[in-house]
Amino acid sequence: MAHPATAKPLQLAWADEFDGPAGGAPDQNKWSYEPGNGSNGWGNHELQAYTTKPENVSTNGAGQLVITARKENSGVQCWNGQPCQYTSGKLITKRTQTWTYGKVEARMKLPTGKGIWPAFWMLGANIDQVGWPQCGEIDIMENIGSVPGTVHGTIHGPGYSGAGGIGGTVQTADGRPFHEGFHTFAVEWSPNKIVWTMDGRVYQTRTPADLGGRQWVFDHPFYLILNLAVGGDWPGSPDGSTRFPQQLLVDWVRVHQG
């Protein structure tokens, strides 16, 4: 009697548990920094300068990565020609590790406040050859700090980028804002399919059928990004209600593959 094929269970392929000492640097074999204010405020008119300082990116000795946004003169010129008045951190795996398909997840506690913009996301590793958005972008988790109870999952590609990205949103099961506790954000990424979950609950699935004939650009290697932006076209600028410093706490990041 023939038996139906069963899917192989996913195996842990890569992880960072952030077990370094208080004030320690992230593992340089896994992450590298992307400092500065980038082109046009990283393409979004953002107001922070990313640094390599432990005051902005470090482990805390309790098994977590801490990315801290601070209100201070960065000494770096912003896209608007003025000194950036905020510092923060951005880590990427572009130079160390890329993946095609798998379950990509992180357990995080988010910051809050107007103009605060944490993100856990992926970019196509071919970005230097084909540019954005042709390389593809998978946003596993983005949050606008002025809307603390909602996170976004989105894909961007040619003809559906920026405000035209295709995505969905999710709230916590108990309705509490995301800065009050840790939550696990993930995508399960396979050929022609991406599924988003929050705390194990599926809230969105995307396939080429969702693109209206536009190109699906997600079947090749991608790298991971963790960052905490300040300001920009989407969240707007901080105001008098925004408290600094703000911290994105990352308990772990894991990639499982089959």
N, C-alpha and C positions, 0 to 999 in steps of 0.2 A: 504493500500500500504506500503510495507516495505521500510524503508529508509536505505541507506548505512551507516555503522558506520563511524563516523568522529573521527579523532585523537584528543585526549584531548590536549589543549594548554599547553605548558610547564610553570611551575611555578618557581619563584625564590626560590631555596632551601638553598642557602648559598651565602654570598658575603662579600667582604671587600672593602670599599670605601676609606680606608686609611685617615680618617679625623683627625688623631692625630696631636698634636702640632709639631712645628719645632723641630727637634732633638729627637722626641719621639720614643719609641720602638714600633715595630709592636705588634698587639694584641696577647697576649700570650694565649688567649683562642682559637685562630685560627691557629697560626703559632708557630713553634719552630725553633731554629737555628740548623744547622749542621756544627759545627766548625772544624777547622783543615785542613790537607792536604789529609786526607783519605788514603786508600790503593792505593799505586802506583799512587799518584796524582789523586785520585778518579777514578782510572782505566784507565786514559787517559794521564798520565804524565803531568798533569796540574801544573802550577807554583805558584798558589795563595794559601794562607792560609785563610780560611774563619774565620771570627771573630764574636763576639757579640757586637762589639763597634758601637755606633751611627755614628761614622765617616764612617762606611761601610754599615750599614743598619739603616734607620730611616725614619719616616714620615717627610714631609717638611713644614707642616702647610698650604699647598695649596691643600690638598686633594690627595696627591700622596705619594707612597713609593719610596724611593731612595736607590738603591743599588750601592755603589761606589767602583770601583777598584782603588787602589792606589799603587804607586811604593814606597815601604818602606820595611825595614827589619821587618818581622812579628814576629821574635823571635820563630817561629815554624820551626821544621825541615821538609824540603821537601822530597819527595820520593827519590831524588838523594843524600840525606845525607847532603846537604847544607841548610842553612837557606832560607826559602821562601822569595823572594824579592818583593812579591806583597801581598796585603791584599784585601779581597773582602767579599761578603756576600752571604749566601744561606739560604733560608727559606723553610720549609716543613710542610705539614699538617699530616704527618704520625701518630703523637701522639694525634691529635685532631679531625680529620675528614677524612673519606674516602667515596667514592661514587662508585656505579655501574651504568653506563649509565647517559646520560644527555648531555646538551650543556654546555661546559666548555670554558670560554672566558676571555680574559684580553685585556685592552687597554693600550698600551705601546709606549714609545719612546725609541728607541734603541741607544746604544753607537756605537762607530766606531773606527777603527784602527787595524792594523795588530796584531794578537795575542789576540784579544778581542772576547769573546764568550758568549753572553747572551743566556739564555734559559728559556722557560716556558714549563713544561713537567710533565709527570705522571709516577709513577712506581706502579706495583702490590703490594698491601699491604701484600702479602704473601712472600715477598722477603727474609725475615729472615728464612723462612721454606724451600723454594725451590731454592733460589738463583736467580741470574741474568744470562742469560736472560729468564729463565723459567717463572719468575714472570710476564713478559711482560713490555714493555716500550712504551709509547705514547708521542712522541715529538710534542707538539702543535706548537711551534715556536723555531727554532734555527737560529742563524745568525753568520756568520764568518765575523769579522769586516773588513777584507781586501776586502770583496765583499759586500759593503754596500747596494746594491740595490736588494739583493736576500735573502729570508728566506726559510727555509726548514721545512717540516713536514714529520715525519718518524715513522714507527713502528719497534720495535725490539722484537724478540722472538727466541726460540730455532731453530738454523739453519739459522737465518737471523738477525744477530746482528752485532754491530760495523759497519765496512765499508760495511757489507752485509745487513744493514737495508733496508727496503722497503719504499720508500717515493717519494716526489715530491717537486717542488719549485714554488715560486710565486714572482712577482715583483709588485711594486706599479702601480696604473693605470696611473699615470702621469710620471712614470719613475724616480721619485726623490728617493734618498736613504732614508732608513728607519730612519736615525738619524736626519732627517730634520723635522719630524712631528710625531704625534701620529697615531697609527693604531691599529685595533682590530683583534686579532688572536683567532681563535676558532676551536674546534672540536665538531661535533654532533655525539655522540657515542651511538650506540644501539646494540642489539644482532646481532653479525656477520656483523657489518658494522660500519665504522668510516669515517666521511666526514670532510675535512678540509676547512675552509674558511678564507679569509683575507678581512677585511672591507665588510663582507657580501657576498663576491664573492667566490663560490665554485671553488677550484683548484685541488682537489684530493679526490678520494673515494677508500677505501680499504675494501675488504671482504676476507673470507677464500679462494676464488677462486684465489686470487693473490699470494698465498703462495706455490703453486706447490706441494701440499700434506703435507706441514709442518704444525705444530700445531698452531692453533689460540688460543692465551692465553689472551684474552681481555674480557672475560665474568665473571668478578669477581671484588671485590673492588680494587680501585686505590687511591693513594694520590697525592697531587699537590706539585710541586717544582718550585721555582723561584730562579735563581742564575745568577751570572756574573762571568764566569771563565776567567783566563788569561793563555794563552799558551795551550799546549796540542798537541796531535798527529794530530788532524784535523786542527786547525787554525794556528799551528806553534807558535813560540815565538814572542813576541813584538820585534820591532827593533827601530832604531833611529827616524823613522817616527811616532811612536805611542806616542800620547800625553796622559799624565796622570794628574789628575784623569779622569776616564771615568765613566759615570753614566747611569744606566738603570732606567728609570722613569716608574712607574706603576700607572696608574690612578685608575684602579679598577680591581678586579677579581670577576667573578660571575659564579655560577653553577645553571643552570635551570634543573629541572626534571619534567617528566610527571606523 
